[in-house]
Amino acid sequence: MELSDVLFLLVAVCPLSALITVYIAHMYGRRFWPWLLFGFFVPMLSAFVAIGLAMRDARRREAIERQEK
C-alpha cells in the first residue's frame, strides 16, 4: 500500500465508519464511546456487528413479549 492509500483510509473511511457504527449503536441504546472507537479501529466490519447485535436484541424482545402474553 502506498502512503496516499493509507492516508485516505485514515482520513475518510475510518471516521465515516465510526460515525455510521455509533449511529446504529445509539439507536439501539448502546454506549457512544466504545462503539465510536470500535468503528474507527475496525472500519466497515463494526457496522455489521452493530446491526447484528441490534437484530439479536430485537429478537430477544419479541420472545419476551410472546412469553408475557
Phi and psi in radians as a Rosetta constraint file:
Dihedral C 1 N 2 CA 2 C 2 CIRCULARHARMONIC -1.467 0.35
Dihedral N 2 CA 2 C 2 N 3 CIRCULARHARMONIC 2.847 0.35
Dihedral C 2 N 3 CA 3 C 3 CIRCULARHARMONIC -1.068 0.35
Dihedral N 3 CA 3 C 3 N 4 CIRCULARHARMONIC -0.653 0.35
Dihedral C 3 N 4 CA 4 C 4 CIRCULARHARMONIC -1.147 0.35
Dihedral N 4 CA 4 C 4 N 5 CIRCULARHARMONIC -0.608 0.35
Dihedral C 4 N 5 CA 5 C 5 CIRCULARHARMONIC -1.164 0.35
Dihedral N 5 CA 5 C 5 N 6 CIRCULARHARMONIC -0.728 0.35
Dihedral C 5 N 6 CA 6 C 6 CIRCULARHARMONIC -1.150 0.35
Dihedral N 6 CA 6 C 6 N 7 CIRCULARHARMONIC -0.751 0.35
Dihedral C 6 N 7 CA 7 C 7 CIRCULARHARMONIC -1.104 0.35
Dihedral N 7 CA 7 C 7 N 8 CIRCULARHARMONIC -0.711 0.35
Dihedral C 7 N 8 CA 8 C 8 CIRCULARHARMONIC -1.053 0.35
Dihedral N 8 CA 8 C 8 N 9 CIRCULARHARMONIC -0.744 0.35
Dihedral C 8 N 9 CA 9 C 9 CIRCULARHARMONIC -1.073 0.35
Dihedral N 9 CA 9 C 9 N 10 CIRCULARHARMONIC -0.789 0.35
Dihedral C 9 N 10 CA 10 C 10 CIRCULARHARMONIC -1.248 0.35
Dihedral N 10 CA 10 C 10 N 11 CIRCULARHARMONIC -0.622 0.35
Dihedral C 10 N 11 CA 11 C 11 CIRCULARHARMONIC -1.509 0.35
Dihedral N 11 CA 11 C 11 N 12 CIRCULARHARMONIC -0.598 0.35
Dihedral C 11 N 12 CA 12 C 12 CIRCULARHARMONIC -1.885 0.35
Dihedral N 12 CA 12 C 12 N 13 CIRCULARHARMONIC -0.934 0.35
Dihedral C 12 N 13 CA 13 C 13 CIRCULARHARMONIC -1.316 0.35
Dihedral N 13 CA 13 C 13 N 14 CIRCULARHARMONIC -0.804 0.35
Dihedral C 13 N 14 CA 14 C 14 CIRCULARHARMONIC -1.089 0.35
Dihedral N 14 CA 14 C 14 N 15 CIRCULARHARMONIC -0.868 0.35
Dihedral C 14 N 15 CA 15 C 15 CIRCULARHARMONIC -1.126 0.35
Dihedral N 15 CA 15 C 15 N 16 CIRCULARHARMONIC -0.657 0.35
Dihedral C 15 N 16 CA 16 C 16 CIRCULARHARMONIC -1.116 0.35
Dihedral N 16 CA 16 C 16 N 17 CIRCULARHARMONIC -0.764 0.35
Dihedral C 16 N 17 CA 17 C 17 CIRCULARHARMONIC -1.101 0.35
Dihedral N 17 CA 17 C 17 N 18 CIRCULARHARMONIC -0.702 0.35
Dihedral C 17 N 18 CA 18 C 18 CIRCULARHARMONIC -1.098 0.35
Dihedral N 18 CA 18 C 18 N 19 CIRCULARHARMONIC -0.731 0.35
Dihedral C 18 N 19 CA 19 C 19 CIRCULARHARMONIC -1.167 0.35
Dihedral N 19 CA 19 C 19 N 20 CIRCULARHARMONIC -0.712 0.35
Dihedral C 19 N 20 CA 20 C 20 CIRCULARHARMONIC -1.113 0.35
Dihedral N 20 CA 20 C 20 N 21 CIRCULARHARMONIC -0.785 0.35
Dihedral C 20 N 21 CA 21 C 21 CIRCULARHARMONIC -1.104 0.35
Dihedral N 21 CA 21 C 21 N 22 CIRCULARHARMONIC -0.796 0.35
Dihedral C 21 N 22 CA 22 C 22 CIRCULARHARMONIC -1.182 0.35
Dihedral N 22 CA 22 C 22 N 23 CIRCULARHARMONIC -0.562 0.35
Dihedral C 22 N 23 CA 23 C 23 CIRCULARHARMONIC -1.140 0.35
Dihedral N 23 CA 23 C 23 N 24 CIRCULARHARMONIC -0.814 0.35
Dihedral C 23 N 24 CA 24 C 24 CIRCULARHARMONIC -1.076 0.35
Dihedral N 24 CA 24 C 24 N 25 CIRCULARHARMONIC -0.799 0.35
Dihedral C 24 N 25 CA 25 C 25 CIRCULARHARMONIC -1.126 0.35
Dihedral N 25 CA 25 C 25 N 26 CIRCULARHARMONIC -0.712 0.35
Dihedral C 25 N 26 CA 26 C 26 CIRCULARHARMONIC -1.133 0.35
Dihedral N 26 CA 26 C 26 N 27 CIRCULARHARMONIC -0.626 0.35
Dihedral C 26 N 27 CA 27 C 27 CIRCULARHARMONIC -1.069 0.35
Dihedral N 27 CA 27 C 27 N 28 CIRCULARHARMONIC -0.468 0.35
Dihedral C 27 N 28 CA 28 C 28 CIRCULARHARMONIC -1.903 0.35
Dihedral N 28 CA 28 C 28 N 29 CIRCULARHARMONIC 0.370 0.35
Dihedral C 28 N 29 CA 29 C 29 CIRCULARHARMONIC 1.373 0.35
Dihedral N 29 CA 29 C 29 N 30 CIRCULARHARMONIC 0.380 0.35
Dihedral C 29 N 30 CA 30 C 30 CIRCULARHARMONIC -1.549 0.35
Dihedral N 30 CA 30 C 30 N 31 CIRCULARHARMONIC 2.828 0.35
Dihedral C 30 N 31 CA 31 C 31 CIRCULARHARMONIC -1.306 0.35
Dihedral N 31 CA 31 C 31 N 32 CIRCULARHARMONIC 2.616 0.35
Dihedral C 31 N 32 CA 32 C 32 CIRCULARHARMONIC -1.267 0.35
Dihedral N 32 CA 32 C 32 N 33 CIRCULARHARMONIC -1.028 0.35
Dihedral C 32 N 33 CA 33 C 33 CIRCULARHARMONIC -1.116 0.35
Dihedral N 33 CA 33 C 33 N 34 CIRCULARHARMONIC -0.790 0.35
Dihedral C 33 N 34 CA 34 C 34 CIRCULARHARMONIC -1.051 0.35
Dihedral N 34 CA 34 C 34 N 35 CIRCULARHARMONIC -0.674 0.35
Dihedral C 34 N 35 CA 35 C 35 CIRCULARHARMONIC -1.289 0.35
Dihedral N 35 CA 35 C 35 N 36 CIRCULARHARMONIC -0.556 0.35
Dihedral C 35 N 36 CA 36 C 36 CIRCULARHARMONIC -1.131 0.35
Dihedral N 36 CA 36 C 36 N 37 CIRCULARHARMONIC -0.797 0.35
Dihedral C 36 N 37 CA 37 C 37 CIRCULARHARMONIC -1.161 0.35
Dihedral N 37 CA 37 C 37 N 38 CIRCULARHARMONIC -0.734 0.35
Dihedral C 37 N 38 CA 38 C 38 CIRCULARHARMONIC -1.075 0.35
Dihedral N 38 CA 38 C 38 N 39 CIRCULARHARMONIC -0.732 0.35
Dihedral C 38 N 39 CA 39 C 39 CIRCULARHARMONIC -1.158 0.35
Dihedral N 39 CA 39 C 39 N 40 CIRCULARHARMONIC -0.557 0.35
Dihedral C 39 N 40 CA 40 C 40 CIRCULARHARMONIC -1.330 0.35
Dihedral N 40 CA 40 C 40 N 41 CIRCULARHARMONIC -0.720 0.35
Dihedral C 40 N 41 CA 41 C 41 CIRCULARHARMONIC -1.552 0.35
Dihedral N 41 CA 41 C 41 N 42 CIRCULARHARMONIC -0.270 0.35
Dihedral C 41 N 42 CA 42 C 42 CIRCULARHARMONIC -2.267 0.35
Dihedral N 42 CA 42 C 42 N 43 CIRCULARHARMONIC 1.255 0.35
Dihedral C 42 N 43 CA 43 C 43 CIRCULARHARMONIC -1.103 0.35
Dihedral N 43 CA 43 C 43 N 44 CIRCULARHARMONIC 2.568 0.35
Dihedral C 43 N 44 CA 44 C 44 CIRCULARHARMONIC 1.209 0.35
Dihedral N 44 CA 44 C 44 N 45 CIRCULARHARMONIC -0.844 0.35
Dihedral C 44 N 45 CA 45 C 45 CIRCULARHARMONIC -1.101 0.35
Dihedral N 45 CA 45 C 45 N 46 CIRCULARHARMONIC -0.628 0.35
Dihedral C 45 N 46 CA 46 C 46 CIRCULARHARMONIC -1.080 0.35
Dihedral N 46 CA 46 C 46 N 47 CIRCULARHARMONIC -0.601 0.35
Dihedral C 46 N 47 CA 47 C 47 CIRCULARHARMONIC -1.139 0.35
Dihedral N 47 CA 47 C 47 N 48 CIRCULARHARMONIC -0.702 0.35
Dihedral C 47 N 48 CA 48 C 48 CIRCULARHARMONIC -1.193 0.35
Dihedral N 48 CA 48 C 48 N 49 CIRCULARHARMONIC -0.611 0.35
Dihedral C 48 N 49 CA 49 C 49 CIRCULARHARMONIC -1.141 0.35
Dihedral N 49 CA 49 C 49 N 50 CIRCULARHARMONIC -0.762 0.35
Dihedral C 49 N 50 CA 50 C 50 CIRCULARHARMONIC -1.096 0.35
Dihedral N 50 CA 50 C 50 N 51 CIRCULARHARMONIC -0.719 0.35
Dihedral C 50 N 51 CA 51 C 51 CIRCULARHARMONIC -1.140 0.35
Dihedral N 51 CA 51 C 51 N 52 CIRCULARHARMONIC -0.735 0.35
Dihedral C 51 N 52 CA 52 C 52 CIRCULARHARMONIC -1.083 0.35
Dihedral N 52 CA 52 C 52 N 53 CIRCULARHARMONIC -0.735 0.35
Dihedral C 52 N 53 CA 53 C 53 CIRCULARHARMONIC -1.171 0.35
Dihedral N 53 CA 53 C 53 N 54 CIRCULARHARMONIC -0.648 0.35
Dihedral C 53 N 54 CA 54 C 54 CIRCULARHARMONIC -1.130 0.35
Dihedral N 54 CA 54 C 54 N 55 CIRCULARHARMONIC -0.725 0.35
Dihedral C 54 N 55 CA 55 C 55 CIRCULARHARMONIC -1.127 0.35
Dihedral N 55 CA 55 C 55 N 56 CIRCULARHARMONIC -0.715 0.35
Dihedral C 55 N 56 CA 56 C 56 CIRCULARHARMONIC -1.083 0.35
Dihedral N 56 CA 56 C 56 N 57 CIRCULARHARMONIC -0.769 0.35
Dihedral C 56 N 57 CA 57 C 57 CIRCULARHARMONIC -1.114 0.35
Dihedral N 57 CA 57 C 57 N 58 CIRCULARHARMONIC -0.683 0.35
Dihedral C 57 N 58 CA 58 C 58 CIRCULARHARMONIC -1.125 0.35
Dihedral N 58 CA 58 C 58 N 59 CIRCULARHARMONIC -0.724 0.35
Dihedral C 58 N 59 CA 59 C 59 CIRCULARHARMONIC -1.129 0.35
Dihedral N 59 CA 59 C 59 N 60 CIRCULARHARMONIC -0.685 0.35
Dihedral C 59 N 60 CA 60 C 60 CIRCULARHARMONIC -1.106 0.35
Dihedral N 60 CA 60 C 60 N 61 CIRCULARHARMONIC -0.746 0.35
Dihedral C 60 N 61 CA 61 C 61 CIRCULARHARMONIC -1.092 0.35
Dihedral N 61 CA 61 C 61 N 62 CIRCULARHARMONIC -0.723 0.35
Dihedral C 61 N 62 CA 62 C 62 CIRCULARHARMONIC -1.093 0.35
Dihedral N 62 CA 62 C 62 N 63 CIRCULARHARMONIC -0.718 0.35
Dihedral C 62 N 63 CA 63 C 63 CIRCULARHARMONIC -1.139 0.35
Dihedral N 63 CA 63 C 63 N 64 CIRCULARHARMONIC -0.688 0.35
Dihedral C 63 N 64 CA 64 C 64 CIRCULARHARMONIC -1.156 0.35
Dihedral N 64 CA 64 C 64 N 65 CIRCULARHARMONIC -0.736 0.35
Dihedral C 64 N 65 CA 65 C 65 CIRCULARHARMONIC -1.106 0.35
Dihedral N 65 CA 65 C 65 N 66 CIRCULARHARMONIC -0.664 0.35
Dihedral C 65 N 66 CA 66 C 66 CIRCULARHARMONIC -1.153 0.35
Dihedral N 66 CA 66 C 66 N 67 CIRCULARHARMONIC -0.648 0.35
Dihedral C 66 N 67 CA 67 C 67 CIRCULARHARMONIC -1.220 0.35
Dihedral N 67 CA 67 C 67 N 68 CIRCULARHARMONIC -0.533 0.35
Dihedral C 67 N 68 CA 68 C 68 CIRCULARHARMONIC -1.294 0.35
Dihedral N 68 CA 68 C 68 N 69 CIRCULARHARMONIC -0.373 0.35
